Amino acid sequence: SLVADDATLPAGSAAFLRACLSPRTIATQRFDDEAAANGTLLVSGTALPAAYHELLCRCRRLGWPVLTVESDTGTDIGALAARALAGLREAGGSAVVAPSKLMASGAKILLALAEIAAAVMAAGQVRRLLVEGGATAAAIVA
């Protein structure tokens, strides 16, 4: 048997997240430039440097502000959330990212990303939330 016990789901990260999120009726979808306008908040905590750099290029091409969580301590959640909201209003979208090199620092970065996402979403301006990175998605959904 592929399953070690009743609490183990044998799947890749995408399949695993889809299985975890499906009971919550959360859709999984690709980052589509055309569909990304008008109130899209993208939160990225991917640990893959190539994916991170591709994401930055796409956001800049769309004219979105790319707001970076620079460290795992001292992040001003309110200031970053306010800047993300301004980007939603002015450019149709905003990206909040943690550089891939910081993702290894763990829970504090994930918590900062989740708190920023929650603050922006609480303002009622987000029509679409895109999350990149499995641990980041889990932190936001939790």
Secondary structure as UniProt FT lines:
FT   TURN            6..7
FT   HELIX           13..21
FT   HELIX           22..24
FT   TURN            33..36
FT   STRAND          40..44
FT   HELIX           49..62
FT   STRAND          66..68
FT   HELIX           77..91
FT   STRAND          93..97
FT   HELIX           100..105
FT   HELIX           107..122
FT   TURN            123..124
FT   STRAND          128..132
FT   HELIX           134..141
//
